[in-house]
Amino acid sequence: MTVYCGVDFHARKQTISYLTTEDGEVQQAELHHEQDNIRGFYAKLLRQGPVIVGFETSGYAAWFEELLEDLGCEIWIGMPAAIRRQARRRQKNDRRDADLILELMLRGDFPRLHRYTPASREVLQQLRYRHRLVKLRTIVVNSLQYLALSRGVSLRTKLLTGRGQQRMKELKLPSHLAKQRDEMCELLQELTAKIETAESWLELKAKQDAQVERLMSHPGIGPLTGLCLVYTLEQVERFANPRKVTAYIGFDPVEDSSGERQRIGSISKQGSRLLRFLLVEAGQVAVRADPDLKAAYWRVQLRRNHQKAKVAVARRLLVRAFIMLRDEIDYAEFQRRGVAARSTRRTA
């Protein structure tokens, strides 16, 4: 006997429609996260047999997933837009949403998303944490740069060095601005220390992973980009071809066509925003060392503009990383295969 649970999950509460395969009777429950015993409810269901819990993906559900994993429940996470498209009625409330999720689970039409392993979630969370710290540091640096420029001093990138910090502290400022400067300098040092700690952990993780080391043989791909690629794509065999990978990360172009008119617009931006950012940054380094990527950049830049050229290079870099992970090859072997393929076409 299996227990199926369709959960309409919110930050403060969840509405549940559940049944057992033995009697098929649908029952409802509403649990408030701060008041009710969530663990006790699902532990009680587990006494009747294996429990499968389905709910829409949510940024607030991390604790709920960990609780279900700890109890031993099977977790199905669905795409909200795809679930909503299958609703028969436009009217919407928590109970109907839970009933719809349960119905889709029983019919076999539940649009399940890939769930990352705990190891992947740990690395990706650390990457996002480091990225947020860098953004905070950038805000502080820009504020200090403004203070310096308002006094006729341009420090630029020197602000992150010891001499630049000393020069900043020597500026003559009104008392209230001097206090702000001192506090921001202290905050800058604290953020830099935290970023270095996070990066040390990530670099150690990269050295311990053979897949990341393989990707780092490609120009432009460092420990951060390599880790984000490996742990975001995770099981690369689940992608049938490179087009599936580019769509998963959000580099696929959006088509807006009508009749005989065909228009290809901007990228979809549906996947990992962090991975797209890192690939664009890595691509700008890669074009300096890889002639094929450099040629692709200039070809797009002349037809379009610099921004679209950067995205085009990042997309190519993603496809290369996918092929290297799928075939378990390094950059040298990838280049050798490309030269061999071009030679075959010329002789043919």
C-alpha positions as a LaTeX table, in Angstrom:
\begin{tabular}{lrrr}
\hline
Residue & $x$ (\AA) & $y$ (\AA) & $z$ (\AA) \\
\hline
Met1 & 0.00 & 0.00 & 0.00 \\
Thr2 & 1.37 & 3.39 & $-1.04$ \\
Val3 & 0.31 & 6.81 & 0.26 \\
Tyr4 & 0.20 & 9.65 & $-2.28$ \\
Cys5 & 0.24 & 13.23 & $-0.99$ \\
Gly6 & $-0.41$ & 16.31 & $-3.12$ \\
Val7 & 0.81 & 19.37 & $-1.21$ \\
Asp8 & 0.05 & 23.01 & $-1.96$ \\
Phe9 & 3.06 & 24.46 & $-0.14$ \\
His10 & 3.33 & 28.03 & 1.16 \\
Ala11 & 5.84 & 29.75 & 3.42 \\
Arg12 & 3.61 & 29.57 & 6.52 \\
Lys13 & 1.31 & 26.63 & 5.86 \\
Gln14 & 0.56 & 23.71 & 3.55 \\
Thr15 & $-2.67$ & 22.17 & 2.31 \\
Ile16 & $-2.54$ & 18.42 & 1.72 \\
Ser17 & $-4.74$ & 16.07 & $-0.30$ \\
Tyr18 & $-3.76$ & 12.45 & 0.27 \\
Leu19 & $-4.98$ & 8.92 & $-0.24$ \\
Thr20 & $-3.83$ & 5.33 & 0.08 \\
Thr21 & $-3.88$ & 2.89 & $-2.83$ \\
Glu22 & $-5.82$ & 0.47 & $-0.63$ \\
Asp23 & $-9.09$ & 2.42 & $-0.26$ \\
Gly24 & $-8.58$ & 5.37 & $-2.70$ \\
Glu25 & $-10.45$ & 7.79 & $-0.44$ \\
Val26 & $-9.11$ & 11.34 & $-0.73$ \\
Gln27 & $-8.58$ & 13.15 & 2.56 \\
Gln28 & $-7.54$ & 16.73 & 3.26 \\
Ala29 & $-5.44$ & 18.37 & 5.92 \\
Glu30 & $-4.09$ & 21.85 & 6.55 \\
Leu31 & $-0.93$ & 22.28 & 8.60 \\
His32 & 0.56 & 25.53 & 9.90 \\
His33 & 4.34 & 25.31 & 9.99 \\
Glu34 & 4.88 & 27.12 & 13.29 \\
Gln35 & 1.99 & 25.53 & 15.17 \\
Asp36 & 1.40 & 21.99 & 13.94 \\
Asn37 & 3.59 & 18.90 & 14.17 \\
Ile38 & 4.65 & 18.48 & 10.51 \\
Arg39 & 7.06 & 15.63 & 11.22 \\
Gly40 & 4.46 & 13.77 & 13.28 \\
Phe41 & 1.87 & 14.00 & 10.48 \\
Tyr42 & 4.11 & 12.45 & 7.83 \\
Ala43 & 5.57 & 9.92 & 10.28 \\
Lys44 & 2.01 & 8.74 & 10.94 \\
Leu45 & 1.41 & 8.30 & 7.20 \\
Leu46 & 4.60 & 6.26 & 6.91 \\
Arg47 & 3.15 & 3.66 & 9.25 \\
Gln48 & 0.63 & 2.80 & 6.52 \\
Gly49 & 3.30 & 2.25 & 3.85 \\
Pro50 & 5.68 & 4.13 & 1.53 \\
Val51 & 4.81 & 7.82 & 1.16 \\
Ile52 & 5.21 & 9.84 & $-2.07$ \\
Val53 & 4.92 & 13.61 & $-1.60$ \\
Gly54 & 4.47 & 15.93 & $-4.57$ \\
Phe55 & 4.54 & 19.72 & $-4.51$ \\
Glu56 & 5.53 & 22.69 & $-6.65$ \\
Thr57 & 9.09 & 23.96 & $-6.54$ \\
Ser58 & 9.51 & 26.72 & $-3.96$ \\
Gly59 & 12.36 & 28.73 & $-2.53$ \\
Tyr60 & 10.93 & 28.27 & 0.97 \\
Ala61 & 10.72 & 24.47 & 0.93 \\
Ala62 & 14.34 & 23.53 & 1.73 \\
Trp63 & 13.54 & 22.60 & 5.33 \\
Phe64 & 10.50 & 20.62 & 4.20 \\
Glu65 & 12.55 & 18.60 & 1.69 \\
Glu66 & 15.17 & 17.85 & 4.35 \\
Leu67 & 12.43 & 16.73 & 6.78 \\
Leu68 & 10.90 & 14.39 & 4.18 \\
Glu69 & 14.32 & 12.99 & 3.25 \\
Asp70 & 15.08 & 12.36 & 6.91 \\
Leu71 & 11.80 & 10.48 & 7.33 \\
Gly72 & 12.38 & 8.42 & 4.17 \\
Cys73 & 9.56 & 9.80 & 2.00 \\
Glu74 & 9.87 & 9.92 & $-1.78$ \\
Ile75 & 9.82 & 13.51 & $-3.06$ \\
Trp76 & 8.37 & 14.70 & $-6.37$ \\
Ile77 & 8.91 & 18.37 & $-7.21$ \\
Gly78 & 6.92 & 19.82 & $-10.11$ \\
Met79 & 7.09 & 22.87 & $-12.36$ \\
Pro80 & 4.36 & 25.33 & $-11.25$ \\
Ala81 & 3.53 & 26.62 & $-14.76$ \\
Ala82 & 3.19 & 23.11 & $-16.19$ \\
Ile83 & 0.95 & 22.05 & $-13.28$ \\
Arg84 & $-1.28$ & 25.09 & $-13.68$ \\
Arg85 & $-1.71$ & 24.48 & $-17.43$ \\
Gln86 & $-3.37$ & 21.16 & $-16.66$ \\
Ala87 & $-6.03$ & 22.65 & $-14.38$ \\
Arg88 & $-9.57$ & 22.24 & $-15.76$ \\
Arg89 & $-10.93$ & 25.37 & $-14.08$ \\
Arg90 & $-9.60$ & 28.89 & $-13.78$ \\
Gln91 & $-10.78$ & 29.18 & $-10.17$ \\
Lys92 & $-7.86$ & 28.68 & $-7.82$ \\
Asn93 & $-7.49$ & 28.02 & $-4.10$ \\
Asp94 & $-5.22$ & 25.95 & $-1.88$ \\
Arg95 & $-7.49$ & 22.90 & $-1.72$ \\
Arg96 & $-8.00$ & 22.78 & $-5.50$ \\
Asp97 & $-4.28$ & 23.14 & $-6.06$ \\
Ala98 & $-3.54$ & 20.23 & $-3.71$ \\
Asp99 & $-6.26$ & 18.13 & $-5.41$ \\
Leu100 & $-4.77$ & 18.92 & $-8.83$ \\
Ile101 & $-1.27$ & 17.88 & $-7.77$ \\
Leu102 & $-2.62$ & 14.62 & $-6.33$ \\
Glu103 & $-4.63$ & 13.93 & $-9.49$ \\
Leu104 & $-1.59$ & 14.49 & $-11.71$ \\
Met105 & 0.51 & 12.17 & $-9.53$ \\
Leu106 & $-2.06$ & 9.38 & $-9.80$ \\
Arg107 & $-2.48$ & 9.84 & $-13.57$ \\
Gly108 & 1.25 & 9.82 & $-14.19$ \\
Asp109 & 1.18 & 13.36 & $-15.66$ \\
Phe110 & 3.00 & 15.13 & $-12.83$ \\
Pro111 & 5.72 & 17.36 & $-14.43$ \\
Arg112 & 8.62 & 16.28 & $-12.24$ \\
Leu113 & 11.80 & 18.33 & $-12.07$ \\
His114 & 15.29 & 17.00 & $-11.45$ \\
Arg115 & 16.26 & 17.07 & $-7.76$ \\
Tyr116 & 19.84 & 17.80 & $-6.84$ \\
Thr117 & 21.70 & 15.50 & $-4.48$ \\
Pro118 & 22.63 & 16.83 & $-1.01$ \\
Ala119 & 26.26 & 17.16 & $-2.14$ \\
Ser120 & 25.25 & 19.28 & $-5.14$ \\
Arg121 & 22.97 & 21.44 & $-3.02$ \\
Glu122 & 25.81 & 22.08 & $-0.57$ \\
Val123 & 28.22 & 23.23 & $-3.29$ \\
Leu124 & 25.63 & 25.35 & $-5.10$ \\
Gln125 & 24.55 & 27.02 & $-1.85$ \\
Gln126 & 28.17 & 27.86 & $-1.09$ \\
Leu127 & 28.63 & 29.30 & $-4.59$ \\
Arg128 & 25.54 & 31.47 & $-4.20$ \\
Tyr129 & 26.70 & 32.61 & $-0.75$ \\
Arg130 & 30.09 & 33.65 & $-2.15$ \\
His131 & 28.36 & 35.45 & $-5.03$ \\
Arg132 & 26.15 & 37.43 & $-2.62$ \\
Leu133 & 29.20 & 38.41 & $-0.55$ \\
Val134 & 30.95 & 39.68 & $-3.69$ \\
Lys135 & 27.90 & 41.77 & $-4.59$ \\
Leu136 & 27.86 & 43.28 & $-1.09$ \\
Arg137 & 31.58 & 44.05 & $-1.33$ \\
Thr138 & 31.01 & 45.74 & $-4.69$ \\
Ile139 & 28.41 & 48.03 & $-3.11$ \\
Val140 & 30.85 & 48.98 & $-0.35$ \\
Val141 & 33.72 & 49.55 & $-2.82$ \\
Asn142 & 31.53 & 51.77 & $-5.01$ \\
Ser143 & 30.51 & 53.81 & $-1.99$ \\
Leu144 & 34.12 & 54.32 & $-0.97$ \\
Gln145 & 35.06 & 55.19 & $-4.53$ \\
Tyr146 & 32.39 & 57.88 & $-4.52$ \\
Leu147 & 33.76 & 59.33 & $-1.27$ \\
Ala148 & 37.27 & 59.40 & $-2.72$ \\
Leu149 & 36.20 & 60.95 & $-6.02$ \\
Ser150 & 34.22 & 63.62 & $-4.17$ \\
Arg151 & 37.58 & 64.70 & $-2.67$ \\
Gly152 & 39.42 & 64.63 & $-6.00$ \\
Val153 & 41.14 & 61.26 & $-5.48$ \\
Ser154 & 40.73 & 58.31 & $-7.87$ \\
Leu155 & 41.70 & 54.97 & $-6.31$ \\
Arg156 & 40.00 & 52.58 & $-8.78$ \\
Thr157 & 41.13 & 48.98 & $-8.15$ \\
Lys158 & 43.77 & 50.12 & $-5.63$ \\
Leu159 & 41.02 & 50.36 & $-3.04$ \\
Leu160 & 41.24 & 46.60 & $-2.43$ \\
Thr161 & 44.97 & 46.79 & $-1.67$ \\
Gly162 & 46.62 & 47.73 & 1.62 \\
Arg163 & 48.08 & 50.93 & 0.20 \\
Gly164 & 44.73 & 51.90 & $-1.26$ \\
Gln165 & 43.03 & 51.39 & 2.09 \\
Gln166 & 45.67 & 53.50 & 3.80 \\
Arg167 & 45.23 & 56.27 & 1.25 \\
Met168 & 41.48 & 56.15 & 1.80 \\
Lys169 & 41.88 & 56.50 & 5.57 \\
Glu170 & 44.18 & 59.52 & 5.12 \\
Leu171 & 41.55 & 61.52 & 3.22 \\
Lys172 & 40.36 & 64.65 & 5.02 \\
Leu173 & 36.61 & 64.36 & 5.40 \\
Pro174 & 33.92 & 65.96 & 7.58 \\
Ser175 & 33.37 & 64.09 & 10.81 \\
His176 & 30.15 & 62.34 & 9.72 \\
Leu177 & 31.71 & 61.21 & 6.41 \\
Ala178 & 34.91 & 60.12 & 8.17 \\
Lys179 & 32.85 & 57.89 & 10.44 \\
Gln180 & 31.06 & 56.38 & 7.46 \\
Arg181 & 34.41 & 55.80 & 5.71 \\
Asp182 & 35.92 & 54.04 & 8.73 \\
Glu183 & 32.88 & 51.79 & 9.15 \\
Met184 & 32.82 & 50.90 & 5.44 \\
Cys185 & 36.56 & 50.16 & 5.45 \\
Glu186 & 36.03 & 47.77 & 8.36 \\
Leu187 & 33.09 & 46.18 & 6.54 \\
Leu188 & 35.21 & 45.84 & 3.38 \\
Gln189 & 37.91 & 43.96 & 5.27 \\
Glu190 & 35.35 & 41.70 & 6.93 \\
Leu191 & 33.63 & 40.88 & 3.63 \\
Thr192 & 36.97 & 40.20 & 1.94 \\
Ala193 & 37.92 & 37.76 & 4.70 \\
Lys194 & 34.60 & 35.93 & 4.39 \\
Ile195 & 34.95 & 35.75 & 0.59 \\
Glu196 & 38.45 & 34.30 & 0.91 \\
Thr197 & 37.17 & 31.68 & 3.36 \\
Ala198 & 34.35 & 30.67 & 1.01 \\
Glu199 & 36.69 & 30.55 & $-1.97$ \\
Ser200 & 39.20 & 28.39 & $-0.07$ \\
Trp201 & 36.44 & 25.86 & 0.65 \\
Leu202 & 35.33 & 25.88 & $-2.99$ \\
Glu203 & 38.87 & 25.56 & $-4.36$ \\
Leu204 & 39.49 & 22.55 & $-2.11$ \\
Lys205 & 36.25 & 21.00 & $-3.36$ \\
Ala206 & 37.35 & 21.61 & $-6.96$ \\
Lys207 & 40.70 & 19.88 & $-6.42$ \\
Gln208 & 38.91 & 16.81 & $-5.07$ \\
Asp209 & 36.63 & 16.47 & $-8.12$ \\
Ala210 & 38.08 & 14.90 & $-11.30$ \\
Gln211 & 35.28 & 16.34 & $-13.46$ \\
Val212 & 36.03 & 19.89 & $-12.33$ \\
Glu213 & 39.75 & 19.36 & $-12.93$ \\
Arg214 & 38.93 & 18.17 & $-16.45$ \\
Leu215 & 36.85 & 21.26 & $-17.18$ \\
Met216 & 39.54 & 23.55 & $-15.78$ \\
Ser217 & 41.86 & 22.43 & $-18.58$ \\
His218 & 39.71 & 24.65 & $-20.86$ \\
Pro219 & 40.87 & 28.29 & $-21.01$ \\
Gly220 & 38.63 & 30.59 & $-19.00$ \\
Ile221 & 37.07 & 27.90 & $-16.79$ \\
Gly222 & 38.30 & 28.20 & $-13.23$ \\
Pro223 & 37.30 & 26.43 & $-9.98$ \\
Leu224 & 34.08 & 28.43 & $-9.48$ \\
Thr225 & 32.78 & 28.01 & $-13.04$ \\
Gly226 & 33.85 & 24.36 & $-13.10$ \\
Leu227 & 32.07 & 23.59 & $-9.84$ \\
Cys228 & 28.92 & 25.38 & $-10.94$ \\
Leu229 & 28.90 & 23.48 & $-14.24$ \\
Val230 & 29.45 & 20.05 & $-12.70$ \\
Tyr231 & 26.97 & 20.42 & $-9.86$ \\
Thr232 & 24.28 & 22.24 & $-11.87$ \\
Leu233 & 24.33 & 19.80 & $-14.80$ \\
Glu234 & 25.02 & 16.91 & $-12.39$ \\
Gln235 & 24.08 & 13.77 & $-14.38$ \\
Val236 & 24.94 & 14.87 & $-17.92$ \\
Glu237 & 23.55 & 11.66 & $-19.41$ \\
Arg238 & 20.04 & 12.98 & $-18.73$ \\
Phe239 & 20.53 & 15.49 & $-21.57$ \\
Ala240 & 19.95 & 14.00 & $-25.02$ \\
Asn241 & 21.96 & 16.65 & $-26.88$ \\
Pro242 & 23.60 & 20.08 & $-26.46$ \\
Arg243 & 20.35 & 21.87 & $-27.32$ \\
Lys244 & 18.73 & 20.36 & $-24.23$ \\
Val245 & 21.59 & 21.67 & $-22.10$ \\
Thr246 & 21.39 & 25.21 & $-23.45$ \\
Ala247 & 17.62 & 25.19 & $-22.85$ \\
Tyr248 & 18.10 & 23.89 & $-19.29$ \\
Ile249 & 20.50 & 26.74 & $-18.44$ \\
Gly250 & 18.40 & 29.35 & $-20.25$ \\
Phe251 & 20.66 & 30.11 & $-23.22$ \\
Asp252 & 18.07 & 28.98 & $-25.79$ \\
Pro253 & 16.57 & 31.79 & $-27.92$ \\
Val254 & 12.86 & 32.56 & $-27.56$ \\
Glu255 & 10.92 & 32.32 & $-30.81$ \\
Asp256 & 8.06 & 34.74 & $-31.51$ \\
Ser257 & 6.68 & 33.66 & $-34.90$ \\
Ser258 & 3.33 & 34.21 & $-36.55$ \\
Gly259 & 2.34 & 32.92 & $-39.98$ \\
Glu260 & 5.21 & 33.37 & $-42.38$ \\
Arg261 & 6.97 & 35.84 & $-40.10$ \\
Gln262 & 9.69 & 34.24 & $-38.00$ \\
Arg263 & 11.47 & 36.14 & $-35.25$ \\
Ile264 & 14.12 & 34.81 & $-32.88$ \\
Gly265 & 14.34 & 36.97 & $-29.79$ \\
Ser266 & 16.52 & 37.06 & $-26.67$ \\
Ile267 & 17.49 & 34.07 & $-24.56$ \\
Ser268 & 14.88 & 32.50 & $-22.27$ \\
Lys269 & 16.83 & 32.95 & $-18.99$ \\
Gln270 & 14.93 & 29.99 & $-17.51$ \\
Gly271 & 17.80 & 28.18 & $-15.82$ \\
Ser272 & 20.54 & 28.99 & $-13.33$ \\
Arg273 & 21.23 & 32.72 & $-13.29$ \\
Leu274 & 24.51 & 32.17 & $-11.46$ \\
Leu275 & 25.81 & 29.68 & $-14.04$ \\
Arg276 & 24.91 & 32.03 & $-16.90$ \\
Phe277 & 26.79 & 34.85 & $-15.16$ \\
Leu278 & 29.88 & 32.70 & $-14.56$ \\
Leu279 & 29.89 & 31.41 & $-18.15$ \\
Val280 & 29.70 & 34.94 & $-19.56$ \\
Glu281 & 32.63 & 35.97 & $-17.35$ \\
Ala282 & 34.59 & 32.83 & $-18.28$ \\
Gly283 & 33.88 & 33.37 & $-21.97$ \\
Gln284 & 35.54 & 36.79 & $-21.93$ \\
Val285 & 38.74 & 35.11 & $-20.71$ \\
Ala286 & 38.43 & 32.14 & $-23.04$ \\
Val287 & 38.31 & 34.26 & $-26.23$ \\
Arg288 & 41.84 & 35.46 & $-25.52$ \\
Ala289 & 43.30 & 31.95 & $-25.70$ \\
Asp290 & 40.95 & 29.97 & $-27.97$ \\
Pro291 & 40.99 & 31.01 & $-31.65$ \\
Asp292 & 37.63 & 29.39 & $-32.47$ \\
Leu293 & 35.83 & 31.24 & $-29.67$ \\
Lys294 & 37.62 & 34.45 & $-30.62$ \\
Ala295 & 36.44 & 34.12 & $-34.21$ \\
Ala296 & 32.89 & 33.39 & $-33.04$ \\
Tyr297 & 32.95 & 36.45 & $-30.79$ \\
Trp298 & 34.02 & 38.84 & $-33.55$ \\
Arg299 & 31.59 & 37.30 & $-36.04$ \\
Val300 & 28.62 & 38.00 & $-33.74$ \\
Gln301 & 29.99 & 41.32 & $-32.52$ \\
Leu302 & 30.21 & 42.71 & $-36.05$ \\
Arg303 & 26.66 & 41.62 & $-36.90$ \\
Arg304 & 25.03 & 42.42 & $-33.54$ \\
Asn305 & 26.81 & 43.98 & $-30.58$ \\
His306 & 29.20 & 43.27 & $-27.73$ \\
Gln307 & 26.51 & 42.01 & $-25.33$ \\
Lys308 & 25.09 & 39.43 & $-27.74$ \\
Ala309 & 28.62 & 38.32 & $-28.66$ \\
Lys310 & 29.41 & 37.62 & $-25.00$ \\
Val311 & 26.25 & 35.53 & $-24.66$ \\
Ala312 & 27.05 & 33.62 & $-27.85$ \\
Val313 & 30.52 & 32.74 & $-26.56$ \\
Ala314 & 29.07 & 31.69 & $-23.19$ \\
Arg315 & 26.61 & 29.38 & $-24.98$ \\
Arg316 & 29.45 & 27.78 & $-26.95$ \\
Leu317 & 31.46 & 27.39 & $-23.76$ \\
Leu318 & 28.52 & 25.61 & $-22.12$ \\
Val319 & 28.21 & 23.20 & $-25.06$ \\
Arg320 & 31.94 & 22.48 & $-24.90$ \\
Ala321 & 31.75 & 21.79 & $-21.18$ \\
Phe322 & 28.81 & 19.42 & $-21.74$ \\
Ile323 & 30.74 & 17.47 & $-24.40$ \\
Met324 & 33.83 & 17.27 & $-22.20$ \\
Leu325 & 31.77 & 15.96 & $-19.28$ \\
Arg326 & 29.75 & 13.55 & $-21.42$ \\
Asp327 & 32.76 & 12.07 & $-23.23$ \\
Glu328 & 35.11 & 12.38 & $-20.23$ \\
Ile329 & 37.77 & 14.25 & $-22.20$ \\
Asp330 & 39.97 & 17.26 & $-21.48$ \\
Tyr331 & 40.48 & 20.40 & $-23.55$ \\
Ala332 & 43.43 & 18.97 & $-25.53$ \\
Glu333 & 41.38 & 15.95 & $-26.65$ \\
Phe334 & 38.41 & 18.20 & $-27.47$ \\
Gln335 & 40.65 & 20.32 & $-29.72$ \\
Arg336 & 42.19 & 17.24 & $-31.35$ \\
Arg337 & 38.74 & 15.89 & $-32.24$ \\
Gly338 & 37.75 & 19.24 & $-33.71$ \\
Val339 & 40.85 & 19.41 & $-35.92$ \\
Ala340 & 40.32 & 15.80 & $-37.04$ \\
Ala341 & 36.69 & 16.51 & $-37.94$ \\
Arg342 & 37.62 & 19.60 & $-39.97$ \\
Ser343 & 40.33 & 17.65 & $-41.80$ \\
Thr344 & 37.85 & 14.92 & $-42.69$ \\
Arg345 & 35.42 & 17.47 & $-44.16$ \\
Arg346 & 38.17 & 19.04 & $-46.30$ \\
Thr347 & 39.30 & 15.69 & $-47.77$ \\
Ala348 & 35.70 & 14.65 & $-48.43$ \\
\hline
\end{tabular}
